Amino acid sequence: MNHTIGDHRTRFLQLALRVGALRFGDFTLKSGRQSPYFFNAGRFDSGAALAGLAGCYADAIAAHDVGSVPGTGKAASFDLLFGPAYKGIPLATALACEYAGRGRDLPVAFNRKEAKAHGEGGSLIGADLAGRRVLIVDDVITAGTAIREALDIISAAGGSVAAIVIALDRQEVAGGPDNPAVAPRRSAAETVACDHGVPVIAVASLDDLLAFAGGQAELADQRERLRAYRDAYGTAADTGMRR
């Protein structure tokens, strides 16, 4: 089946390539696997790059079916943005600015890695989470540890998580270089979505990257390497997550 990608996904991948956030080559991941590509959201390091990225996030959220948690009917409506430390902090802030430009003023909060013992104290900065429907904004979900910490923080502060939005879903099962994908072939993002009943929205996925590479003459030679990596470590076909 042909995989087509929407405008926000194309814009995101073009921007990621332009700023060097997305690179092709031979990269050793934290898991020990040798990957033909690498994504580093820290390279969105200018006002223009962050503004462009935030626009992609907002469009991905708008394109998402708000009744997207399979079998629950749970809506992904939200009224606060939360950025997990550290990369989530500028991402949530940039997205808040994007929404303000679109006429929606949203509160923002984020956490410290270490609780502050002086001044106002605590581990949270920004808007009060109590009673809020929270959208977690981050770059990727790798092992899922940071997201689970964020879920615990939000729950302890009296908020509820409406959805999680990330930039790129690698659609890759957890494990090491000698641990190829085995059933159930679920990515970290899919595992978080299934285990916690929370929608995970990705601006783009590995499938989108494959389709994008196939349509760019200068990237055509990368497609087979990407496909081979997906075959070795990728997840199964759609499991109910919407991208």
C-alpha positions as CSV (number, residue, x, y, z in Angstrom):
1,M,0.0,0.0,0.0
2,N,1.4,3.4,-0.9
3,H,2.2,5.6,2.0
4,T,1.5,9.3,1.5
5,I,2.5,12.0,3.9
6,G,0.6,15.2,4.8
7,D,1.9,18.7,4.4
8,H,3.0,19.1,8.1
9,R,5.0,15.9,7.9
10,T,6.7,17.0,4.7
11,R,7.4,20.5,6.2
12,F,8.8,18.9,9.3
13,L,11.2,16.5,7.5
14,Q,12.4,19.3,5.2
15,L,13.0,21.6,8.2
16,A,14.8,18.8,10.1
17,L,17.1,18.2,7.2
18,R,17.8,21.9,6.7
19,V,18.8,22.6,10.3
20,G,20.7,19.3,10.7
21,A,18.3,17.7,13.2
22,L,17.9,14.8,10.8
23,R,21.0,13.2,9.4
24,F,21.9,10.1,7.5
25,G,25.0,8.0,7.9
26,D,26.1,5.4,10.4
27,F,25.2,6.2,14.0
28,T,25.5,4.1,17.2
29,L,22.4,4.6,19.3
30,K,22.2,4.4,23.0
31,S,20.7,0.9,22.5
32,G,23.9,-0.1,20.7
33,R,22.2,-0.5,17.4
34,Q,23.8,0.9,14.3
35,S,21.2,3.2,12.7
36,P,21.3,4.7,9.2
37,Y,19.7,7.9,10.5
38,F,19.8,10.1,13.6
39,F,17.4,12.7,14.9
40,N,18.4,15.4,17.4
41,A,15.8,18.0,18.2
42,G,18.5,20.1,19.9
43,R,19.4,21.3,16.4
44,F,16.2,23.4,16.2
45,D,18.3,26.0,17.9
46,S,17.0,29.3,16.5
47,G,13.8,31.3,16.7
48,A,12.9,30.6,13.1
49,A,13.6,26.9,13.4
50,L,11.6,26.6,16.6
51,A,8.7,28.6,15.2
52,G,8.6,26.3,12.1
53,L,8.8,23.2,14.3
54,A,6.0,24.5,16.5
55,G,3.8,25.1,13.5
56,C,4.3,21.4,12.5
57,Y,3.4,20.3,16.0
58,A,0.2,22.4,16.0
59,D,-0.9,21.1,12.5
60,A,-0.2,17.5,13.5
61,I,-2.4,18.0,16.6
62,A,-5.1,19.6,14.5
63,A,-5.0,16.6,12.1
64,H,-5.3,14.1,14.9
65,D,-8.7,12.5,15.6
66,V,-9.5,13.6,19.1
67,G,-11.4,10.4,19.9
68,S,-8.4,8.4,19.2
69,V,-7.8,6.1,22.2
70,P,-9.0,2.7,21.0
71,G,-12.1,1.4,22.9
72,T,-12.2,4.3,25.4
73,G,-13.8,7.2,23.7
74,K,-11.4,9.4,25.5
75,A,-10.9,12.8,23.9
76,A,-7.5,14.4,23.4
77,S,-8.8,17.9,24.2
78,F,-6.3,19.9,26.4
79,D,-6.0,23.2,28.2
80,L,-2.3,23.2,29.3
81,L,1.0,22.4,27.7
82,F,3.7,20.5,29.7
83,G,7.3,20.2,28.7
84,P,9.4,17.5,30.4
85,A,12.9,18.6,31.2
86,Y,15.0,19.3,29.3
87,K,14.1,19.2,25.6
88,G,10.4,19.4,26.2
89,I,10.8,22.8,27.8
90,P,11.6,24.9,24.7
91,L,9.2,22.7,22.6
92,A,6.2,23.4,24.9
93,T,7.1,27.1,25.1
94,A,7.4,27.4,21.3
95,L,4.1,25.5,20.8
96,A,2.4,27.9,23.3
97,C,3.7,30.9,21.3
98,E,2.4,29.2,18.1
99,Y,-1.1,28.7,19.6
100,A,-1.1,32.3,20.8
101,G,-0.4,33.4,17.3
102,R,-3.4,31.3,16.2
103,G,-5.6,33.0,18.8
104,R,-5.5,30.5,21.6
105,D,-3.6,31.5,24.8
106,L,-2.5,28.3,26.7
107,P,-0.8,28.0,30.0
108,V,2.6,26.3,30.1
109,A,4.4,24.3,32.8
110,F,7.5,22.2,33.1
111,N,9.6,20.3,35.6
112,R,13.0,20.6,37.1
113,K,15.3,17.6,37.1
114,E,16.0,18.3,40.7
115,A,13.5,19.8,43.2
116,K,14.4,23.3,44.4
117,A,14.7,23.6,48.2
118,H,14.8,27.4,48.4
119,G,12.7,30.2,47.1
120,E,9.3,28.9,45.8
121,G,10.7,25.4,46.1
122,G,9.4,22.3,44.4
123,S,10.0,20.6,41.1
124,L,7.4,22.4,38.9
125,I,7.6,25.8,37.2
126,G,4.8,27.6,35.5
127,A,1.1,27.2,35.5
128,D,-0.8,25.2,38.1
129,L,-1.6,21.6,36.8
130,A,-4.5,20.9,39.2
131,G,-7.7,20.2,37.4
132,R,-6.1,20.7,34.0
133,R,-6.2,18.5,30.9
134,V,-2.5,18.3,30.0
135,L,-0.8,17.9,26.6
136,I,2.8,16.6,27.1
137,V,5.1,18.0,24.5
138,D,8.5,16.2,23.8
139,D,10.8,15.3,21.0
140,V,10.8,11.5,20.9
141,I,9.9,8.5,23.1
142,T,12.9,6.2,23.3
143,A,12.6,4.0,26.4
144,G,9.5,5.8,27.7
145,T,11.2,6.6,31.0
146,A,10.9,10.4,30.8
147,I,7.3,10.2,29.7
148,R,6.3,7.9,32.5
149,E,8.0,10.3,34.9
150,A,6.0,13.2,33.4
151,L,2.8,11.2,33.8
152,D,3.5,10.6,37.5
153,I,4.4,14.3,38.0
154,I,1.2,15.5,36.4
155,S,-1.0,13.0,38.3
156,A,0.7,14.0,41.6
157,A,0.0,17.7,40.8
158,G,-3.7,17.0,40.2
159,G,-3.8,17.1,36.4
160,S,-4.8,14.5,33.9
161,V,-2.9,13.7,30.7
162,A,-5.1,14.2,27.5
163,A,-2.4,13.3,25.0
164,I,1.3,13.2,24.2
165,V,2.8,14.9,21.1
166,I,6.3,14.1,19.8
167,A,8.3,15.1,16.8
168,L,9.4,11.7,15.5
169,D,8.3,8.2,16.1
170,R,11.1,5.9,15.1
171,Q,8.6,3.0,15.2
172,E,11.3,0.9,16.7
173,V,11.0,-1.8,19.4
174,A,13.1,-1.4,22.6
175,G,16.2,-3.6,23.0
176,G,19.8,-3.8,22.2
177,P,21.8,-4.5,19.0
178,D,21.4,-8.3,19.3
179,N,17.7,-8.1,20.2
180,P,15.8,-7.8,17.0
181,A,12.1,-7.1,17.1
182,V,10.0,-9.9,18.5
183,A,6.3,-10.2,19.2
184,P,4.7,-8.1,20.4
185,R,6.4,-5.7,18.0
186,R,5.5,-2.4,19.8
187,S,7.5,0.7,19.9
188,A,8.1,2.7,23.1
189,A,5.5,5.2,21.9
190,E,3.0,2.5,21.3
191,T,3.7,0.9,24.6
192,V,3.1,4.1,26.4
193,A,-0.1,4.7,24.5
194,C,-1.4,1.2,25.3
195,D,-0.2,0.9,28.9
196,H,-1.6,4.3,29.9
197,G,-4.6,4.8,27.6
198,V,-3.2,8.1,26.3
199,P,-3.0,9.1,22.6
200,V,0.5,9.6,21.3
201,I,0.6,12.0,18.3
202,A,3.8,12.0,16.2
203,V,4.5,14.8,13.7
204,A,6.2,12.2,11.5
205,S,7.2,8.5,11.7
206,L,9.8,6.2,10.1
207,D,7.2,5.3,7.5
208,D,6.8,9.0,6.7
209,L,10.6,9.3,6.4
210,L,10.7,6.3,4.0
211,A,8.1,7.8,1.8
212,F,9.8,11.2,1.9
213,A,13.2,9.7,1.0
214,G,11.6,7.9,-1.9
215,G,10.4,11.2,-3.3
216,Q,13.7,13.0,-3.0
217,A,16.3,12.2,-5.6
218,E,19.1,13.1,-3.3
219,L,17.8,10.8,-0.6
220,A,16.8,7.8,-2.8
221,D,19.9,5.9,-2.0
222,Q,19.0,6.1,1.8
223,R,15.7,4.3,1.4
224,E,16.9,0.8,1.2
225,R,19.1,1.3,4.3
226,L,16.1,2.7,6.1
227,R,13.9,-0.2,5.0
228,A,16.4,-2.8,6.1
229,Y,16.6,-1.1,9.5
230,R,12.9,-1.1,9.9
231,D,12.7,-4.7,8.9
232,A,15.2,-5.6,11.6
233,Y,13.9,-3.5,14.4
234,G,10.6,-1.9,13.4
235,T,7.2,-2.5,14.8
236,A,4.4,-4.3,13.1
237,A,1.8,-2.6,11.0
238,D,-0.6,-0.1,12.5
239,T,-1.6,-1.0,16.1
240,G,-4.3,1.7,16.6
241,M,-2.0,4.6,17.2
242,R,-2.8,7.5,14.9
243,R,0.0,9.7,13.3
